[in-house]
Amino acid sequence: MCNLLKVAAQRAQRRVSLWRCYFRSCWLRFSLGGVLKLLGDCVGLVGPLGISVIIDYVAKLQGPSSLLELSTTVHYPTWEELYCNGYVMAVVVFLSALAQGTFSQSSTHLVNVEGIHLKGALQVLCTSPYVYRAREFLC
């Protein structure tokens, strides 16, 4: 891919842009790392919101309770009742903490690995004439 940039730069009689080469070869992993970081930050908002729901649930349970009426009809909870339940929100907060850690670690891993690849490529680019000379000298 960078060879195409090199040929195009030679035709236009200008220097090859190292940044353009980096962008064309590495943009996908850096973009994926950014998306994972964004997802991790968004999932990080679930924890404090869920904790507030759990506190409201506990406060409602400790408040003056009304007598429960026994009924023979089956009551199916709605989504709102399900998400206002403290136990359900505790599970949601736990899963969001796991997801936040996973997204954050994946983002860091992708960006670090790509940085290591770029560093290695740059070192080979800078030392390649010396490597070729040493190889000719040894053989």
N, C-alpha and C positions, 0 to 999 in steps of 0.2 A: 504494500500500500504506500509506504514512504518512497519506494522507488518511483512510483508514478509522480509523486510530488517533486522528486529530484529531477526527473526528465522535464516536467513542465517548467520548473524553475530555470533549467539550463536553456530551454527554448526562449524564455522571456529574459534571459541574461540577468537573473537576480539570485539571491541566496535562498536556500531552502529554509523555511520557517520551522524550527524545532517544535514550537508550540502548536502549529497546525498539524504536524505529524503526530504529536501526542494526542491532540483532540480527536483526530480521525481514527486512531488505533485504540483509544482508551475510553471514549465517551460513554460507551454502553455500561461498563462496570461502575464508573463514577456516577452515572445517572441512577443506576440501580441502588447504589449505596446511599445516594441522596433520598431516594424514595423510601428506602427502608428506615432511614433516620427520621424522615417526616412521619411515617407510620408509627414509629416508636414514640415520638413526641406526642402524637395525637392520642395514642393509647394511654400515655401517661396522664392524660386529663381524666380518665375514667376513675382512677383511684380516689382522688379527693371528692369527686362528685358522689361516688358510691359510699364513701365514709359518711358524708352528710346524710344520705338516705338511711344508713344503718343507725346513726345517732337519733334521727327522727323516729325510727321504728322502736328503738329502745325507750325513748321518752314516751311514746304512745303506750307502750306496754306497762310502764311504771306509773302512768297517770291513773286517774280514777277509772276503774274498769266497770263496764256494764255487764250485766248478767247475760250469758250466752243463752240464746233460745235454741232449743233443740227442735229441729224440723226434720220431717221425713223426706223432703225434697232434696234432690242432689244439686249442689251449688258448684258450678264450674268457675274458677277464678278467671278474671280478665287479665290482659297483659299488664294493665296498670297495677292491679293488686299483686301480680306476680313480682313486678319490679319494685314495689314498695315493701316487699317482704325482706327483712334484714338478713335472713339466712341465704336467700337467693343472691342478694347483693354482695354478701361476703364471698360467695363463690365467683361472682363476676369480678370483684376486685382482685381476688387471687389470680384468676386467669388473665386479667389485664396486666398484672405485675409480671407474670411469666412471659406474656407476649411482648411487653415493653423491653424486658431484658433480652429476649431472643432477637427482636428487631434491631436493638442497639448493638448487640454483639455481632450480628450479621453485617450490619453497615460498617462497623469498624474493621471487621475482618476483610471485607471486599476492598475497602479503600486502602488498607495497609498492604494487602497482597499486590494490588495494582501499583502502589508506590514502590514496592520492592522490585517488581518487574521493570518499572521505568528506570529505577536506579541502576539495575543491572544492564539494561539496554544502553543507558548513557555511559556507563563505565566501559562497555565493549566498544561503543562508538569512539570514545576518547582514546582508548588504548589499542584499537585495532591495528594501526600501523606498526606499533611496537610488537604486537603479537605476531604479525606476519613476518617481521624482520627476525624475531627470535626463532620462529619456526624454520625460516630459510637458513639461519645460522646453524641450527642444531642438525638439520638434515643434510 
